[in-house]
Amino acid sequence: MKQHSATVETSNKAVADSAEVCMSTTEKVDKLIGDTNSFMENFQTTYNSNTTSANEALKSLGSLFKTEKAKLQEIHTGLKTDHESFQATISSQLSQLKDELV
C-alpha cells in the first residue's frame, strides 16, 4: 500500500508539474502572440505610411521631370531656330563674297 501511495503521489506531482509547465508555456505563447500582433500592426502602419510617402515622392518627381522635359524641348526648339538662322546668315554672306569675287 505504501508503494501504491508513493506511486500515486509521484504521479500526482508529475501531473501538477506538467500542468504548471503547460500554464507557463501557454502564458509565454499568449505573450508571444500578443507581441507578434503588435509588431505586425506597427509594421503594417509603417508600410502603409512609407508606401504613401514613396508614391507621393514618385508623383512629384514625375511632375518635375515632365516640367524639365518641356523646358528642355523649348530650349532645343530655340537653339534649332537660332542655328537655322545662323546657317542662313552664313550662306547669305558666302553668296555675297562669291558674287564679289566673280
ROMIDO-142864 format. One record per atom (N, C-alpha, C, CB): x, y, z. Coordinates in steps of 0.02 Angstrom, whole numbers, padded with zeros to 5 digits, always signed. Each point is the difference from the previous one (the first is absolute). Last residue first. Glycine has a CB too. Layout:
N
XYZ ...
END
This chain:
102
+01678+04363-05407 -00010-00015-00071 -00002+00061-00042 -00060-00100+00032 +00076+00102+00207 +00062-00026-00029 -00007-00013-00075 +00026-00051+00110 -00211+00124+00020 +00049+00053-00002 +00065-00023-00032 -00051+00049+00103 -00123-00205-00066 -00021+00048-00051 +00052+00056-00007 -00121-00026+00024 +00153-00128+00148 +00009-00034-00065 -00017+00048-00057 -00027-00112+00053 -00016+00183+00165 +00073-00002-00012 +00014-00031-00069 +00022-00009+00123 -00245+00008-00050 +00022+00069-00014 +00074+00002-00017 -00089+00044+00077 -00001-00249-00005 -00025+00017-00068 +00022+00070-00020 -00099-00076+00017 +00144+00006+00201 +00043-00036-00047 -00021+00015-00072 +00018-00091+00086 -00152+00178+00085 +00065+00035-00002 +00048-00034-00048 -00017+00038+00118 -00191-00142-00080 -00010+00065-00034 +00066+00037-00007 -00116+00006+00046 +00115-00204+00078 -00011-00015-00071 -00007+00065-00040 -00055-00109+00029 +00066+00128+00204 +00065-00021-00027 -00006-00013-00075 +00033-00051+00112 -00231+00097+00002 +00043+00060-00002 +00067-00017-00031 -00058+00046+00102 -00090-00223-00062 -00025+00042-00055 +00043+00062-00008 -00117-00042+00020 +00162-00098+00162 +00020-00033-00062 -00022+00042-00061 -00008-00113+00056 -00063+00184+00156 +00073+00010-00007 +00024-00030-00066 +00014-00002+00126 -00237-00035-00066 +00010+00070-00017 +00074+00015-00012 -00101+00031+00068 +00044-00244+00009 -00023+00008-00069 +00010+00072-00023 -00085-00091+00018 +00134+00045+00206 +00049-00033-00044 -00020+00009-00073 +00025-00084+00091 -00174+00161+00076 +00061+00042-00003 +00051-00029-00049 -00020+00036+00119 -00171-00165-00077 -00018+00061-00037 +00061+00046-00008 -00118-00008+00043 +00144-00180+00092 -00008-00022-00069 -00016+00061-00045 -00040-00114+00039 +00049+00146+00194 +00067-00010-00028 -00004-00020-00074 +00042-00034+00113 -00246+00056+00004 +00034+00065-00006 +00069-00007-00032 -00063+00040+00100 -00054-00237-00048 -00033+00035-00056 +00033+00068-00012 -00108-00059+00028 +00182-00063+00158 +00020-00034-00062 -00030+00036-00060 +00007-00109+00061 -00075+00180+00152 +00069+00021-00013 +00024-00030-00067 +00024+00008+00124 -00232-00079-00049 -00004+00071-00018 +00069+00027-00017 -00100+00014+00075 +00084-00231+00009 -00026+00002-00068 -00004+00072-00026 -00066-00105+00023 +00128+00072+00201 +00054-00021-00045 -00024+00000-00073 +00049-00070+00092 -00209+00116+00074 +00049+00054-00003 +00057-00017-00049 -00028+00032+00119 -00132-00198-00074 -00030+00054-00038 +00049+00058-00008 -00114-00034+00042 +00179-00142+00096 -00001-00022-00069 -00028+00055-00045 -00012-00121+00037 +00005+00153+00195 +00068+00008-00026 +00004-00020-00073 +00045-00022+00115 -00250-00012-00004 +00014+00072-00006 +00069+00011-00031 -00074+00023+00099 +00016-00243-00047 -00042+00023-00055 +00013+00075-00013 -00088-00087+00029 +00192-00013+00157 +00031-00021-00063 -00040+00024-00061 +00046-00101+00059 -00136+00143+00154 +00061+00039-00009 +00034-00018-00066 +00015+00005+00125 -00202-00130-00059 -00020+00068-00019 +00062+00043-00015 -00104-00010+00070 +00142-00204+00016 -00027-00005-00068 -00020+00069-00026 -00040-00116+00024 +00105+00099+00200 +00058-00007-00044 -00022-00004-00073 +00063-00058+00092 -00230+00058+00071 +00033+00065-00002 +00059-00001-00048 -00036+00023+00118 -00070-00226-00076 -00045+00043-00037 +00030+00070-00009 -00099-00065+00045 +00213-00087+00091 +00006-00019-00071 -00046+00043-00044 +00028-00117+00036 -00039+00146+00198 +00065+00023-00025 +00008-00017-00074 +00050-00016+00115 -00242-00063-00006 -00002+00073-00006 +00065+00027-00028 -00081+00005+00096 +00072-00234-00047 -00043+00015-00057 -00005+00076-00012 -00065-00105+00023 +00182+00029+00167 +00037-00016-00061 -00042+00017-00062 +00061-00092+00061 -00162+00117+00151 +00053+00050-00010 +00038-00012-00065 +00012+00010+00124 -00175-00168-00061 -00032+00064-00018 +00054+00053-00014 -00101-00030+00071 +00176-00176+00009 -00026-00007-00068 -00032+00065-00024 -00019-00123+00020 +00092+00110+00203 +00057+00003-00046 -00023-00005-00073 +00073-00050+00088 -00236+00023+00080 +00026+00069+00001 +00057+00008-00050 -00034+00011+00121 -00053-00227-00088 -00049+00042-00034 +00025+00073-00005 -00093-00075+00041 +00225-00076+00083 +00000-00018-00071 -00047+00046-00040 +00027-00120+00030 -00028+00138+00204 +00061+00028-00028 +00004-00013-00075 +00058-00016+00110 -00235-00084+00005 -00008+00072+00002 +00060+00035-00032 -00069-00010+00105 +00080-00223-00077 -00049+00018-00052 -00010+00075-00004 -00058-00110+00018 +00196+00025+00154 +00032-00010-00065 -00048+00022-00056 +00067-00096+00047 -00150+00094+00171 +00048+00055-00008 +00033-00004-00069 +00021+00001+00125 -00162-00176-00067 -00040+00061-00008 +00046+00060-00012 -00090-00049+00075 +00193-00156-00027 -00030-00001-00067 -00043+00062-00012 +00002-00125+00003 +00094+00094+00212 +00052+00012-00050 -00030+00004-00070 +00083-00060+00072 -00226-00002+00103 +00020+00070+00007 +00052+00019-00053 -00025-00006+00124 -00038-00219-00111 -00055+00041-00026 +00017+00074+00003 -00082-00088+00037 +00234-00060+00061 +00001-00007-00073 -00055+00042-00031 +00046-00116+00012 -00037+00104+00222 +00057+00039-00026 +00002-00003-00076 +00064-00024+00105 -00225-00110+00000 -00015+00071+00010 +00055+00045-00028 -00065-00030+00102 +00103-00201-00101 -00053+00016-00049 -00018+00074+00005 -00044-00118+00006 +00193+00036+00154 +00032+00001-00066 -00051+00018-00054 +00082-00087+00039 -00162+00055+00179 +00040+00062-00004 +00033+00006-00069 +00021-00005+00125 -00137-00194-00083 -00047+00056-00002 +00037+00067-00006 -00083-00067+00068 +00212-00124-00033 -00027+00000-00068 -00049+00058-00009 +00015-00126-00007 +00072+00091+00222 +00053+00023-00045 -00025+00004-00072 +00086-00051+00076 -00231-00039+00086 +00010+00072+00013 +00053+00029-00048 -00031-00018+00121 -00004-00214-00127 -00058+00035-00027 +00007+00075+00009 -00072-00100+00024 +00233-00037+00076 +00008+00000-00073 -00057+00038-00033 +00062-00109+00006 -00077+00073+00224 +00055+00046-00014 +00010+00008-00075 +00056-00032+00109 -00212-00127-00037 -00024+00068+00015 +00053+00051-00018 -00073-00046+00092 +00134-00180-00110 -00049+00018-00052 -00026+00071+00011 -00034-00121-00010 +00175+00032+00174 +00038+00013-00061 -00047+00021-00056 +00088-00085+00035 -00189+00016+00163 +00036+00064+00011 +00040+00019-00063 +00007-00025+00124 -00113-00183-00122 -00050+00052-00005 +00032+00069+00008 -00088-00078+00045 +00224-00110-00010 -00018+00005-00071 -00051+00057-00011 +00023-00124-00015 +00034+00070+00235 +00057+00032-00033 -00015+00011-00075 +00079-00055+00083 -00238-00065+00040 +00001+00070+00023 +00057+00038-00034 -00050-00034+00111 +00037-00197-00150 -00057+00034-00032 +00000+00074+00018 -00067-00108+00002 +00225-00026+00104 +00017+00006-00071 -00055+00036-00038 +00066-00107+00008 -00104+00057+00218 +00051+00053-00006 +00018+00010-00073 +00044-00029+00114 -00190-00146-00066 -00033+00064+00012 +00049+00058-00007 -00080-00058+00077 +00168-00159-00090 -00041+00014-00059 -00035+00067+00008 -00018-00123-00019 +00136+00045+00202 +00048+00016-00053 -00038+00019-00064 +00085-00079+00050 -00212+00000+00130 +00028+00066+00016 +00048+00023-00055 -00013-00024+00123 -00073-00192-00140 -00053+00048-00011 +00025+00070+00013 -00086-00086+00032 +00231-00089+00018 -00008+00004-00072 -00054+00052-00018 +00035-00121-00011 -00003+00069+00236 +00059+00038-00025 -00006+00010-00075 +00072-00047+00093 -00233-00089+00009 -00009+00069+00022 +00057+00045-00026 -00062-00041+00103 +00079-00190-00135 -00054+00026-00042 -00012+00074+00015 -00053-00115-00004 +00204+00002+00141 +00029+00007-00067 -00052+00030-00048 +00078-00098+00022 -00147+00044+00193 +00046+00056+00002 +00029+00014-00069 +00027-00027+00120 -00158-00162-00090 -00041+00059+00000 +00044+00063+00000 -00091-00064+00060 
END
